[in-house]
Amino acid sequence: MKILSGIQPTGSIHIGNYLGAIKQWVELQEKNECIFFIADLHSLTIPYKPEELAKNIIEAAIAHLAAGIDPQKSIFFVQSDIKEHTELCWLLNTVCPVGELQRMTQYKEKTKQFKKNINAGLLVYPVLQAADILLYKAEGVPVGKDQVQHIELARTIARKFNQRFGKVFPEPKALLPKIGAKIMALDNPKQKMSKSLGPQSYISLFEDSKEIKKKIMSAVTDTGKVIKYNPNRKPGISNLLTIYSLFSEKPIKELEKKFKDKGYAYFKKSLTQLLIDSLEPFRKKRKELLSREVFVKETLKVGAKRAQPIAESTIHETRAKMGLA
């Protein structure tokens, strides 16, 4: 299967990002044709500092390489290095209904969050995302639950284009992890883990052991001491069980038995050690890559060279179908 996904260069990656997306990417690249990119064009829709963008792109690349993206197995590049992303976005804008964009949950949330910066890019963001996917004729897109609506729009756009101009694009499917598609905040398990909620809500993929211990031991749990998975009645411990299960690769049922009658404190200590051990290889790899920035930049350039002919071919075909060739 041809797989595609991207992530914005917006600071440190937390374990929610890793479990909800990157872990899936690493597994998918073993048996599929994978294309992954740094979505820098998407990041322009919210307030940012131009002088920090280039640095953030490199840091995002380093983070993903450290987390297991293999540029020998996958095509890995920076979105803005391939101009066809924006060209296809404009072409798809002409077939995407405005009503569909106005219904997007993320658009509604972003306009509330950035009331002083409601730009057109926020509205057409999902069209650029559709262009990212359709440009490489991707069949599967590994995403978290919050992005499923955007993938459905990409399917709608592909279908409308094919009906109007002739078959060019496959209709992509969202690929969700079986569990962990939505990791919740440590200090508020009713909200999705996010850097915007503050440092106590998440654990960075490269967090040091002292901070990991501090954050896990102070993570919100629930009344009672029974280690039981029940997201509705016990959201705190259920979230921690999900994290434990995904990093240990052990079923939640097995963990419930293992920690039966042990209490929250014992469970949290065990989870702390698991996270320290699991994240250590990522910290080491990141430290190595930070001293090899030239290598990282060259890796992204090579990825762009591999992506370019695929993008050019799709644009040529699209233009021909639309009468622009």
N, C-alpha and C positions, 0 to 999 in steps of 0.2 A: 504494500500500500504506500502511496505517496503521502507523506505527512508534512504539515507545516505549522509552525507557531512562532510567536514573537513576544518579546518582553520589553517594557519601557526602561530607559536608563534613568531611573528615578531614585537612586540611592541604594542603600544596602538591601540585600535579599534576606528575607526572614524564612523561618522553617515552614510557614504557611505557603509561601511562594514555591518553595522546594517540593513539599509534599503534594501540593495541588497541581503543579505543572512540571517543574524541572526533573523530578524523579521519574516521571512518566516519559519525558523526552529521552532520558538516558537509557531507559529500557527499550523504547521504541526504535532507537537508532541501531540496535543490534540486528533487527530483521526487516527493516523497512527503509525506503528511500526518504531520508529526512532533510528538511530545509528549516533552519532556525535563524532568526535575525534579531538584531537590536532595533526596536521600533522607535527610533529617534524622531521621526516625523509626527508620530502620535503624541509624543511628549510636548510638542509645541503648543498644544491646545490649552494647557494650563500654565499659570505664571511660572517663569523660570529665569535663571540668570545665564545669558549667552556665554559669559566667560567661563562658566562651569560645565557647559554641556559636553564639550569634547572630553573633559576629564571623566564625566559621568559615563560616557559611552565606553571608554576604555575600562573603567572599573566594572561596568556591567559585563563586558566581554570576559574579563579576568574571572569574575564571579562564576560565570557559566562554564568556563573551561575548568575551573577548580571543582565545580560541582559534578563534572563528568561528561560534558559535551565534548565529543571527539571529532575534531575537524577532518580527520581522515575518513570517518564513517558518515559524517553529516556535512551539508553545506551550511556554513556559518558566516554571516556578514552583517553589515550595517545597512539598514533599509534605505537611507538617503543616497547611498552610493549607486543605487539602481533607479534611474530616473523613470523607468517604466511603471513604477508603483503609482506615481502621481498622475501619469498620463492615463493609465487604466482607470484610476479613481474618477477622473473627469468624465471619461467615456461612460462609466457605469452610473455616474450621477444623472445622466440623461434618461436612464431607464428605472431609477429608483424612486418610488412614490414618496413625497414629502411626509405624508401621513404616517408612513412606516417609521421614519426617523423621529418624528415627534412623539411616538409611543415608546421609544427606547427608555428603559428604566434608568440606565446610566446617564443619559442626557438630562433627565429630570433631576437626578441627584447632583450632577456636576453644575447645573445652572443654579441650584440652591447653594452649593458650596462656594462657587466662584461668581457671586452676583455682580461683581465689578468687571468681569471678564467673560461675558457670554458672547463668544465669537462664533462665526459660522463653522469653524473647524470642529467645535463641540457637537454641532448638529450632524455634520457629514462624516464624523469620525468612523461610524460603522461602515460607510461606503469605502473608505480607505482600507479598513480592515478586510472588507470583502475583496477589494482589489489585491491586497497582499496574498490572499488565499487563492483567488482565481487566476492570478498571474502565473502561478506555477501548477495550475490544475490539480491542486491538492484534493485528496479524497477524504482525509481525516485530519481533524484539528484538535489536539489535546488542549483542553481548557478547564477552568474552574466553572462551577455552576453559574456564577454571575455573568459569564460570557456566552452562555448557551443562546440567549436571545439574539446576540449579534451573529452567531453562526447560522441561526434560522433565517436571518435577514440575508446573509450571503447566499443561502440556498434559494431564497425568493428572487434575488437579483439575477442569479445564474439562470433560473428557470425563465424569467421574463425576457432576458437577453436572448436565450436560445429559441424561445417561441417567436420573437420578433425578427431576429436576424439569421437564425440557423444555428445548429449545434456547435458550440465552442467549448463550453465549460461543464465539467461534472458538478453535481450538487454535493458539496462537502458535508461531512457528518462531524458533529462534536464528539470527541472522545473523552469521557469522564473517568477518573479513577474510581474503582469500586468503592473505596472509602477514602476520606481525606480530601474530597473535592472542595470542602469548605472547612478550614481550620479556624477555630474561634479564638478571640482575644483571651489572653491569660487572666487579665484583670476584669474582664466583662464577657463571659462566655456566651452572651446573647448577641454579640456583635462579631463580625468577621475580623480575624487578625489583620491589623493594618498599622503601618508606621505612623499614619495620621492620628492614631489614638494615643500616641505617646510610647516611650521606650518600655514601660512596664507591660504593655499589651503583647509584645512579641519577643522572640529570640532570634537574633541575627544568625545567619548560617555560619558566620565566623566569630561568634560571641566567645569571650574567654570563659574559662571554667567557673571563676568566681561569680560572674554575672549570671551564668546559667543557673547555678545553685540558688542565687538570690531570687531570681525570677520564678523558678519552679516552686521553691518552698513558700513563696508568698502568693502563688496562683490561687485564684478563687476556686473553692470547692463547693460543697453543698451541705445541708443539714444531715446529720447521721454520719456513720463511719464506714458504711458498706461500700465496697468497690464494685459498683454495678453500672453497666452501660444503659442509660435511659436519658437520651438527649432532652426530652420534654421535662421530666421531673428532676433530673440530676445533670444539668448541662455542663457544670464545671468539671466533675470527675469524668464524664463521658468524653469531653474534649481531650483531657489528659490521657485517657485510655486509647483514644484514636491515635494520638501522637506516639504513644508507647508502641502500639500495634504496628504502625507503619515503619518505625525505625528498627524495631526488633524482628519484624516480619513474622510475628506470632498472632494468631487469631485472638480477637477480643475475649471470646469465651474462655480460651486457655488462660488469659491474663486474669480474668475474674476468679478463676479457680486458684491460680497461683497466689493472689493477694487476698483471698477470702480471710476475713477476720484479722488482717494485718494492720488495718488503719491507714488513714490518709498520709500521715507523716512517713511511715515506712515505704509506702508506694511512691511518694514524691522523691525520697532519697534514691530509690532504685531508678526512677525515671531520670533524675539528674545525672547519675553516673552513665546511664545509657546514652544520653545526649552528649555528654562530654566526650565519651569514647567514639560515638558515631560522627561527630563534627570535627574531630581532630584531623583526619586526613584532608578535609576541605581547607582547614586553616593552614596546614603545611603547604598544600598546593598553591593556595592564594599567595602566601609569602614568597614562594619561588617565582611565581608569575609577575608579581609586582616589581621584581628586579629584572624582568625580561620584557619590558614594554615594546621594544622594537619587534620582538618575535610576535607579540600579541597583535600589533598593528599589521604586520605582514600576513598573519593568519587570516585576518578579516579581509585584506585585499585579495588574497587567493580565493576566499569564499565568494567574494563579489564577482571575480572572474569566472567562477564556475556557475554562478546564478545568472549572469548577464545573457548568455545565449538562450537560455530557457525563457527569460523575460522577453527578449527581442522576438522570439518565435511567436509567442502568444500575442504580443502587440501587433505584429504583422498580420496574423490571422484575424484578430479582432477588427483592425482597421479595414481589412478587405471585406469582411462581412458587413460593416457599417457603410461601405461605399467611400472610404477615405483613402484607399490604396492608390 
